[in-house]
Amino acid sequence: MLFFSLLRVNQWIKNFLIFTPLFFSHDWNNSNFIFLVYTFFSFSILSSTVYIFNDLSDYNNDKNHPTKKTRPISSGKIKFNNAKKIFYLLIVINLTNFFINYDLVLIFVFCLYFLLNIIYTKFIKKIKYFDILFLSSFYIIRIFVGSLASGLPLSNWLLICSLLFFISFSCLKRANEIIKYKDL
């Protein structure tokens, strides 16, 4: 259970956005459905890798945070060095999986997602407003991955509505954190 907490499996729900192009296409007989399910799990492992990187990077701050201090790394339930080993192991698993099972376009998008998350964690998350655009892009990338994996095109309307929705969602998330943790 602790390992699943480290991977933040509860956050994998966001990765169901990969199925958005299939859902809106109404192509229920899509021949790429099994590949799309496989891609969901691949992307979930990738996102878990990002979460571990974030927890390792924010280790000192998270130890003093009211809610984040209970996470496996910041609470000490999983040792920092063990978490680093798991992080590097997941990178190897991700890269091996990508190069065996995906074409170069999807590999590029997976790597872009990972790189943008690293940039976000290290530099962007403290920059007001710009952080919201980055957070929104992470949701849009999931939809884009679903389009590539399913072979279904994305409509401009889906992209525009999704972008506006996720910018609004990210703003609400930030506003909630400001209200909830205003004393930090």
Secondary structure, DSSP 8 states (H G I E B T S, - for coil): -HHHHHHTGGGGGGGGGGGHHHHHHT-TT-TTHHHHHHHHHHHHHHHHHHHHHHHHHTHHHHTTSTTGGGSTTTTTSS-HHHHHHHHHHHHHHHHHHHHHH--HHHHHHHHHHHHHHHHIIIIITTSTTHHHHHHHHHHHHHHHHHHHHHT----HHHHHHHHHHHHHHHHHHHHHHHHHTTT-
